[in-house]
Amino acid sequence: MHPSAGLHLERKGDELVVSAARVAIAPKLFGAAFAGFSLWWLTGWSRHDAGGDLAYASGFLLASLFVIGGISLMLPRSVTTIFDLGSRRVRRSETVLNRWSLRARSYEFTEVAGVGIVWSKSDEDDLIPVIALKNGAKVLLAPLWSFARTQDGFAACDKSIDAICAATGLQKRDDLR
């Protein structure tokens, strides 16, 4: 497993800070290939007679969106979740390029049903650590593709979930598959 992969736990007074960053190379390579293909399509489309302004504009817009989507897959993402034991709140923020905040949310401990691992329905080797809310929603503790698909990755994720549950008093959920 990559040394910086997985969940990192740090205790700061009454707060447990859980951070994770996506370090897998596969999404970055896929994003580069996808953006490259879309850029090639975009340049070909700009020389193409689409048969009308609407068809040309829609093809150009679609290819531009695909280029942006490919580039967004290449950007590093990180998730920081703070379990504030004093106020009994969970604050989660997701950033891109370790600088710009994409999303920030907070939850009361009373809204949390537990912490566990969700296994992908299509790939039994893909795991995602989550906070399960009582309303059925699942909040990711790490960006997708944060854990290596090895036994070491599974063990590291499970050990981190156990440590979070021990520090916060939240229930470990093994039924989230």
CYANA upper distance limits for C-alpha pairs under 8 A (distance plus 0.5 A):
  1 MET  CA      5 ALA  CA      7.29
  1 MET  CA    147 PHE  CA      8.34
  1 MET  CA    148 ALA  CA      6.34
  1 MET  CA    150 THR  CA      8.25
  1 MET  CA    152 ASP  CA      7.27
  1 MET  CA    153 GLY  CA      7.06
  2 HIS  CA     23 VAL  CA      8.29
  2 HIS  CA    148 ALA  CA      8.21
  4 SER  CA     21 ALA  CA      8.30
  4 SER  CA     23 VAL  CA      7.85
  5 ALA  CA     20 ALA  CA      7.79
  5 ALA  CA     21 ALA  CA      7.38
  5 ALA  CA     22 ARG  CA      7.62
  5 ALA  CA     23 VAL  CA      6.69
  5 ALA  CA    146 SER  CA      6.53
  5 ALA  CA    147 PHE  CA      6.61
  5 ALA  CA    148 ALA  CA      8.09
  6 GLY  CA     20 ALA  CA      6.34
  6 GLY  CA     21 ALA  CA      7.76
  6 GLY  CA    142 ALA  CA      8.15
  6 GLY  CA    146 SER  CA      6.22
  6 GLY  CA    147 PHE  CA      5.95
  6 GLY  CA    153 GLY  CA      8.09
  6 GLY  CA    156 ALA  CA      7.62
  6 GLY  CA    157 CYS  CA      7.26
  7 LEU  CA     18 VAL  CA      6.89
  7 LEU  CA     19 SER  CA      6.21
  7 LEU  CA     20 ALA  CA      5.36
  7 LEU  CA     21 ALA  CA      8.49
  7 LEU  CA    141 LEU  CA      8.47
  7 LEU  CA    142 ALA  CA      7.63
  7 LEU  CA    157 CYS  CA      7.54
  7 LEU  CA    160 SER  CA      7.03
  8 HIS  CA     17 VAL  CA      8.44
  8 HIS  CA     18 VAL  CA      6.04
  8 HIS  CA     19 SER  CA      5.70
  8 HIS  CA     20 ALA  CA      6.72
  8 HIS  CA    160 SER  CA      8.39
  9 LEU  CA     16 LEU  CA      7.33
  9 LEU  CA     17 VAL  CA      6.20
  9 LEU  CA     18 VAL  CA      5.16
  9 LEU  CA     19 SER  CA      7.18
  9 LEU  CA    160 SER  CA      8.10
 10 GLU  CA     16 LEU  CA      6.34
 10 GLU  CA     17 VAL  CA      5.65
 10 GLU  CA     18 VAL  CA      7.09
 11 ARG  CA     15 GLU  CA      6.44
 11 ARG  CA     16 LEU  CA      5.18
 11 ARG  CA     17 VAL  CA      6.71
 12 LYS  CA     16 LEU  CA      6.75
 12 LYS  CA     17 VAL  CA      7.77
 14 ASP  CA     84 ASP  CA      6.56
 14 ASP  CA     85 LEU  CA      5.82
 14 ASP  CA     86 GLY  CA      6.28
 15 GLU  CA     82 ILE  CA      6.93
 15 GLU  CA     83 PHE  CA      6.06
 15 GLU  CA     84 ASP  CA      5.01
 15 GLU  CA     85 LEU  CA      6.34
 15 GLU  CA     86 GLY  CA      8.12
 16 LEU  CA     82 ILE  CA      6.21
 16 LEU  CA     83 PHE  CA      5.54
 16 LEU  CA     84 ASP  CA      7.06
 16 LEU  CA     85 LEU  CA      8.18
 16 LEU  CA    164 ILE  CA      8.43
 16 LEU  CA    167 ALA  CA      8.04
 16 LEU  CA    168 THR  CA      8.46
 17 VAL  CA     80 THR  CA      7.52
 17 VAL  CA     81 THR  CA      6.42
 17 VAL  CA     82 ILE  CA      5.05
 17 VAL  CA     83 PHE  CA      6.91
 18 VAL  CA     80 THR  CA      6.25
 18 VAL  CA     81 THR  CA      5.56
 18 VAL  CA     82 ILE  CA      6.67
 18 VAL  CA     83 PHE  CA      8.44
 18 VAL  CA    141 LEU  CA      8.18
 19 SER  CA     78 SER  CA      7.74
 19 SER  CA     79 VAL  CA      6.17
 19 SER  CA     80 THR  CA      4.83
 19 SER  CA     81 THR  CA      6.72
 19 SER  CA    141 LEU  CA      8.17
 19 SER  CA    142 ALA  CA      7.82
 20 ALA  CA     78 SER  CA      6.10
 20 ALA  CA     79 VAL  CA      5.88
 20 ALA  CA     80 THR  CA      7.08
 20 ALA  CA    141 LEU  CA      7.81
 20 ALA  CA    142 ALA  CA      5.64
 20 ALA  CA    143 PRO  CA      7.56
 20 ALA  CA    146 SER  CA      7.78
 21 ALA  CA     76 PRO  CA      7.91
 21 ALA  CA     77 ARG  CA      6.38
 21 ALA  CA     78 SER  CA      4.65
 21 ALA  CA     79 VAL  CA      6.90
 21 ALA  CA    142 ALA  CA      7.19
 21 ALA  CA    143 PRO  CA      6.94
 21 ALA  CA    146 SER  CA      6.93
 22 ARG  CA     76 PRO  CA      6.93
 22 ARG  CA     77 ARG  CA      6.38
 22 ARG  CA     78 SER  CA      6.89
 22 ARG  CA    142 ALA  CA      8.08
 22 ARG  CA    143 PRO  CA      6.23
 22 ARG  CA    144 LEU  CA      7.39
 22 ARG  CA    145 TRP  CA      6.64
 22 ARG  CA    146 SER  CA      5.12
 23 VAL  CA     76 PRO  CA      8.08
 23 VAL  CA    145 TRP  CA      8.13
 23 VAL  CA    146 SER  CA      6.73
 24 ALA  CA     28 LYS  CA      8.03
 24 ALA  CA    145 TRP  CA      6.58
 24 ALA  CA    146 SER  CA      6.98
 24 ALA  CA    147 PHE  CA      8.40
 24 ALA  CA    148 ALA  CA      8.25
 25 ILE  CA     29 LEU  CA      6.69
 26 ALA  CA     30 PHE  CA      6.55
 27 PRO  CA     31 GLY  CA      6.41
 27 PRO  CA     73 LEU  CA      6.59
 27 PRO  CA     74 MET  CA      7.19
 27 PRO  CA    145 TRP  CA      8.28
 28 LYS  CA     32 ALA  CA      6.65
 28 LYS  CA     73 LEU  CA      6.38
 28 LYS  CA     74 MET  CA      4.70
 28 LYS  CA     75 LEU  CA      7.90
 29 LEU  CA     33 ALA  CA      6.65
 29 LEU  CA     74 MET  CA      7.80
 30 PHE  CA     34 PHE  CA      6.44
 30 PHE  CA     70 GLY  CA      8.07
 30 PHE  CA     73 LEU  CA      8.13
 31 GLY  CA     35 ALA  CA      6.42
 31 GLY  CA     69 GLY  CA      8.02
 31 GLY  CA     70 GLY  CA      4.63
 31 GLY  CA     71 ILE  CA      6.43
 31 GLY  CA     72 SER  CA      7.79
 31 GLY  CA     73 LEU  CA      5.36
 31 GLY  CA     74 MET  CA      5.79
 32 ALA  CA     36 GLY  CA      6.42
 32 ALA  CA     70 GLY  CA      6.61
 32 ALA  CA     71 ILE  CA      7.22
 32 ALA  CA     73 LEU  CA      8.42
 32 ALA  CA     74 MET  CA      7.04
 33 ALA  CA     37 PHE  CA      6.58
 33 ALA  CA     70 GLY  CA      8.08
 34 PHE  CA     38 SER  CA      6.58
 34 PHE  CA     66 PHE  CA      7.94
 34 PHE  CA     67 VAL  CA      7.70
 34 PHE  CA     70 GLY  CA      5.71
 35 ALA  CA     39 LEU  CA      6.48
 35 ALA  CA     66 PHE  CA      7.08
 35 ALA  CA     67 VAL  CA      4.95
 35 ALA  CA     68 ILE  CA      7.68
 35 ALA  CA     69 GLY  CA      7.74
 35 ALA  CA     70 GLY  CA      4.84
 35 ALA  CA     71 ILE  CA      6.58
 36 GLY  CA     40 TRP  CA      6.68
 36 GLY  CA     67 VAL  CA      7.91
 37 PHE  CA     41 TRP  CA      6.65
 38 SER  CA     42 LEU  CA      6.50
 38 SER  CA     63 ALA  CA      6.11
 38 SER  CA     64 SER  CA      7.90
 38 SER  CA     66 PHE  CA      6.36
 38 SER  CA     67 VAL  CA      5.86
 39 LEU  CA     43 THR  CA      6.75
 39 LEU  CA     63 ALA  CA      7.69
 39 LEU  CA     64 SER  CA      8.19
 39 LEU  CA     67 VAL  CA      6.64
 40 TRP  CA     44 GLY  CA      6.75
 41 TRP  CA     45 TRP  CA      6.43
 41 TRP  CA     63 ALA  CA      7.20
 42 LEU  CA     46 SER  CA      6.69
 42 LEU  CA     60 PHE  CA      6.82
 42 LEU  CA     63 ALA  CA      6.02
 42 LEU  CA     64 SER  CA      7.48
 43 THR  CA     47 ARG  CA      7.33
 44 GLY  CA     48 HIS  CA      6.89
 45 TRP  CA     49 ASP  CA      8.49
 45 TRP  CA     56 TYR  CA      8.20
 45 TRP  CA     59 GLY  CA      7.68
 45 TRP  CA     60 PHE  CA      7.25
 46 SER  CA     60 PHE  CA      7.77
 49 ASP  CA     56 TYR  CA      8.01
 50 ALA  CA     55 ALA  CA      6.27
 50 ALA  CA     56 TYR  CA      5.61
 51 GLY  CA     55 ALA  CA      7.35
 51 GLY  CA     56 TYR  CA      7.95
 52 GLY  CA     56 TYR  CA      6.72
 53 ASP  CA     57 ALA  CA      6.47
 54 LEU  CA     58 SER  CA      6.51
 55 ALA  CA     59 GLY  CA      6.63
 56 TYR  CA     60 PHE  CA      6.58
 57 ALA  CA     61 LEU  CA      6.50
 58 SER  CA     62 LEU  CA      6.56
 59 GLY  CA     63 ALA  CA      6.66
 60 PHE  CA     64 SER  CA      6.64
 61 LEU  CA     65 LEU  CA      6.70
 62 LEU  CA     66 PHE  CA      6.81
 63 ALA  CA     67 VAL  CA      6.79
 64 SER  CA     68 ILE  CA      6.84
 65 LEU  CA     69 GLY  CA      6.60
 66 PHE  CA     70 GLY  CA      6.63
 67 VAL  CA     71 ILE  CA      6.76
 68 ILE  CA     72 SER  CA      6.65
 69 GLY  CA     73 LEU  CA      6.98
 70 GLY  CA     74 MET  CA      7.25
 71 ILE  CA     75 LEU  CA      7.19
 75 LEU  CA     96 VAL  CA      7.16
 75 LEU  CA     97 LEU  CA      6.82
 76 PRO  CA     96 VAL  CA      6.32
 76 PRO  CA     97 LEU  CA      5.78
 76 PRO  CA     98 ASN  CA      7.90
 77 ARG  CA     94 GLU  CA      7.69
 77 ARG  CA     95 THR  CA      6.24
 77 ARG  CA     96 VAL  CA      5.00
 77 ARG  CA     97 LEU  CA      6.68
 77 ARG  CA     98 ASN  CA      7.39
 77 ARG  CA    143 PRO  CA      7.20
 78 SER  CA     94 GLU  CA      6.28
 78 SER  CA     95 THR  CA      5.91
 78 SER  CA     96 VAL  CA      6.97
 78 SER  CA     97 LEU  CA      8.49
 78 SER  CA     98 ASN  CA      7.17
 78 SER  CA    142 ALA  CA      7.59
 78 SER  CA    143 PRO  CA      6.84
 79 VAL  CA     92 ARG  CA      7.67
 79 VAL  CA     93 SER  CA      6.31
 79 VAL  CA     94 GLU  CA      4.96
 79 VAL  CA     95 THR  CA      6.93
 79 VAL  CA    141 LEU  CA      7.04
 79 VAL  CA    142 ALA  CA      6.02
 79 VAL  CA    143 PRO  CA      6.89
 80 THR  CA     92 ARG  CA      6.25
 80 THR  CA     93 SER  CA      5.89
 80 THR  CA     94 GLU  CA      6.93
 80 THR  CA    141 LEU  CA      7.99
 80 THR  CA    142 ALA  CA      8.46
 81 THR  CA     90 VAL  CA      7.37
 81 THR  CA     91 ARG  CA      6.09
 81 THR  CA     92 ARG  CA      4.76
 81 THR  CA     93 SER  CA      6.93
 81 THR  CA    141 LEU  CA      7.22
 82 ILE  CA     90 VAL  CA      6.13
 82 ILE  CA     91 ARG  CA      5.58
 82 ILE  CA     92 ARG  CA      6.83
 83 PHE  CA     88 ARG  CA      7.87
 83 PHE  CA     89 ARG  CA      6.64
 83 PHE  CA     90 VAL  CA      5.12
 83 PHE  CA     91 ARG  CA      7.10
 83 PHE  CA    168 THR  CA      7.75
 84 ASP  CA     88 ARG  CA      6.06
 84 ASP  CA     89 ARG  CA      5.79
 84 ASP  CA     90 VAL  CA      6.59
 84 ASP  CA     91 ARG  CA      8.28
 85 LEU  CA     89 ARG  CA      7.44
 85 LEU  CA    168 THR  CA      7.23
 88 ARG  CA    108 GLU  CA      6.66
 88 ARG  CA    109 PHE  CA      5.91
 89 ARG  CA    106 SER  CA      7.31
 89 ARG  CA    107 TYR  CA      6.13
 89 ARG  CA    108 GLU  CA      4.97
 89 ARG  CA    109 PHE  CA      5.97
 90 VAL  CA    106 SER  CA      5.88
 90 VAL  CA    107 TYR  CA      5.57
 90 VAL  CA    108 GLU  CA      6.71
 90 VAL  CA    109 PHE  CA      7.28
 91 ARG  CA    104 ALA  CA      7.84
 91 ARG  CA    105 ARG  CA      6.36
 91 ARG  CA    106 SER  CA      4.70
 91 ARG  CA    107 TYR  CA      7.01
 92 ARG  CA    104 ALA  CA      6.11
 92 ARG  CA    105 ARG  CA      5.86
 92 ARG  CA    106 SER  CA      6.57
 93 SER  CA    101 SER  CA      7.46
 93 SER  CA    102 LEU  CA      7.97
 93 SER  CA    103 ARG  CA      6.08
 93 SER  CA    104 ALA  CA      4.71
 93 SER  CA    105 ARG  CA      7.00
 94 GLU  CA    101 SER  CA      6.39
 94 GLU  CA    102 LEU  CA      6.02
 94 GLU  CA    103 ARG  CA      5.81
 94 GLU  CA    104 ALA  CA      6.98
 95 THR  CA     99 ARG  CA      6.73
 95 THR  CA    100 TRP  CA      5.77
 95 THR  CA    101 SER  CA      4.79
 95 THR  CA    102 LEU  CA      5.83
 95 THR  CA    103 ARG  CA      7.78
 96 VAL  CA    100 TRP  CA      5.90
 96 VAL  CA    101 SER  CA      7.02
 96 VAL  CA    102 LEU  CA      7.35
107 TYR  CA    111 GLU  CA      6.94
107 TYR  CA    112 VAL  CA      8.07
108 GLU  CA    112 VAL  CA      7.58
111 GLU  CA    133 LEU  CA      6.23
111 GLU  CA    134 LYS  CA      6.16
111 GLU  CA    135 ASN  CA      8.26
112 VAL  CA    131 ILE  CA      7.48
112 VAL  CA    132 ALA  CA      6.58
112 VAL  CA    133 LEU  CA      4.90
112 VAL  CA    134 LYS  CA      6.21
112 VAL  CA    170 LEU  CA      8.34
113 ALA  CA    131 ILE  CA      8.17
113 ALA  CA    132 ALA  CA      5.92
113 ALA  CA    133 LEU  CA      5.46
113 ALA  CA    134 LYS  CA      5.42
113 ALA  CA    170 LEU  CA      8.25
113 ALA  CA    171 GLN  CA      7.55
114 GLY  CA    131 ILE  CA      6.50
114 GLY  CA    132 ALA  CA      5.79
114 GLY  CA    133 LEU  CA      7.52
114 GLY  CA    170 LEU  CA      6.12
114 GLY  CA    171 GLN  CA      5.09
114 GLY  CA    172 LYS  CA      5.97
114 GLY  CA    173 ARG  CA      6.09
115 VAL  CA    129 PRO  CA      8.10
115 VAL  CA    130 VAL  CA      6.41
115 VAL  CA    131 ILE  CA      5.03
115 VAL  CA    132 ALA  CA      6.36
115 VAL  CA    161 ILE  CA      7.19
115 VAL  CA    164 ILE  CA      8.44
115 VAL  CA    165 CYS  CA      7.54
115 VAL  CA    170 LEU  CA      7.42
115 VAL  CA    171 GLN  CA      6.81
115 VAL  CA    172 LYS  CA      5.56
115 VAL  CA    173 ARG  CA      6.09
116 GLY  CA    129 PRO  CA      6.29
116 GLY  CA    130 VAL  CA      6.08
116 GLY  CA    131 ILE  CA      6.99
116 GLY  CA    132 ALA  CA      7.79
116 GLY  CA    161 ILE  CA      6.83
116 GLY  CA    172 LYS  CA      6.19
116 GLY  CA    173 ARG  CA      5.25
116 GLY  CA    174 ASP  CA      6.57
116 GLY  CA    176 LEU  CA      7.31
117 ILE  CA    127 LEU  CA      6.89
117 ILE  CA    128 ILE  CA      6.02
117 ILE  CA    129 PRO  CA      4.89
117 ILE  CA    130 VAL  CA      6.32
117 ILE  CA    158 ASP  CA      8.26
117 ILE  CA    173 ARG  CA      8.05
117 ILE  CA    174 ASP  CA      7.56
117 ILE  CA    176 LEU  CA      6.94
117 ILE  CA    177 ARG  CA      7.72
118 VAL  CA    127 LEU  CA      6.27
118 VAL  CA    128 ILE  CA      5.71
118 VAL  CA    129 PRO  CA      6.78
118 VAL  CA    130 VAL  CA      7.28
118 VAL  CA    176 LEU  CA      5.88
118 VAL  CA    177 ARG  CA      5.51
119 TRP  CA    123 ASP  CA      8.18
119 TRP  CA    124 GLU  CA      6.73
119 TRP  CA    125 ASP  CA      7.94
119 TRP  CA    126 ASP  CA      6.42
119 TRP  CA    127 LEU  CA      5.15
119 TRP  CA    128 ILE  CA      6.95
119 TRP  CA    176 LEU  CA      8.14
119 TRP  CA    177 ARG  CA      5.62
120 SER  CA    124 GLU  CA      6.37
120 SER  CA    125 ASP  CA      7.98
120 SER  CA    126 ASP  CA      5.93
120 SER  CA    127 LEU  CA      6.74
120 SER  CA    128 ILE  CA      8.38
120 SER  CA    177 ARG  CA      8.10
121 LYS  CA    177 ARG  CA      8.46
125 ASP  CA    149 ARG  CA      6.26
125 ASP  CA    150 THR  CA      8.37
126 ASP  CA    145 TRP  CA      8.33
126 ASP  CA    149 ARG  CA      6.99
127 LEU  CA    147 PHE  CA      7.81
127 LEU  CA    154 PHE  CA      8.19
128 ILE  CA    140 LEU  CA      7.53
128 ILE  CA    141 LEU  CA      8.20
128 ILE  CA    142 ALA  CA      7.56
128 ILE  CA    144 LEU  CA      7.36
128 ILE  CA    145 TRP  CA      8.50
128 ILE  CA    146 SER  CA      8.45
128 ILE  CA    147 PHE  CA      8.39
129 PRO  CA    140 LEU  CA      6.72
129 PRO  CA    141 LEU  CA      6.02
129 PRO  CA    142 ALA  CA      7.06
129 PRO  CA    157 CYS  CA      7.49
129 PRO  CA    161 ILE  CA      8.00
130 VAL  CA    138 LYS  CA      6.52
130 VAL  CA    139 VAL  CA      5.83
130 VAL  CA    140 LEU  CA      4.97
130 VAL  CA    141 LEU  CA      5.62
130 VAL  CA    142 ALA  CA      8.24
131 ILE  CA    138 LYS  CA      6.16
131 ILE  CA    139 VAL  CA      5.53
131 ILE  CA    140 LEU  CA      6.97
131 ILE  CA    141 LEU  CA      7.36
132 ALA  CA    136 GLY  CA      7.24
132 ALA  CA    137 ALA  CA      6.66
132 ALA  CA    138 LYS  CA      5.12
132 ALA  CA    139 VAL  CA      6.95
133 LEU  CA    137 ALA  CA      5.83
133 LEU  CA    138 LYS  CA      6.51
133 LEU  CA    139 VAL  CA      8.09
142 ALA  CA    146 SER  CA      6.90
147 PHE  CA    153 GLY  CA      5.95
147 PHE  CA    154 PHE  CA      8.18
147 PHE  CA    157 CYS  CA      8.11
148 ALA  CA    152 ASP  CA      8.17
148 ALA  CA    153 GLY  CA      5.52
148 ALA  CA    154 PHE  CA      8.45
149 ARG  CA    153 GLY  CA      6.52
149 ARG  CA    154 PHE  CA      7.88
150 THR  CA    154 PHE  CA      6.98
151 GLN  CA    155 ALA  CA      6.64
152 ASP  CA    156 ALA  CA      6.54
153 GLY  CA    157 CYS  CA      6.68
154 PHE  CA    158 ASP  CA      6.65
155 ALA  CA    159 LYS  CA      6.50
156 ALA  CA    160 SER  CA      6.67
157 CYS  CA    161 ILE  CA      6.77
158 ASP  CA    162 ASP  CA      6.74
159 LYS  CA    163 ALA  CA      6.77
160 SER  CA    164 ILE  CA      6.71
161 ILE  CA    165 CYS  CA      6.71
161 ILE  CA    172 LYS  CA      7.79
162 ASP  CA    166 ALA  CA      6.62
162 ASP  CA    172 LYS  CA      7.65
163 ALA  CA    167 ALA  CA      6.63
164 ILE  CA    168 THR  CA      6.53
164 ILE  CA    170 LEU  CA      8.28
165 CYS  CA    169 GLY  CA      5.83
165 CYS  CA    170 LEU  CA      5.47
165 CYS  CA    171 GLN  CA      6.59
165 CYS  CA    172 LYS  CA      6.63
166 ALA  CA    170 LEU  CA      7.96
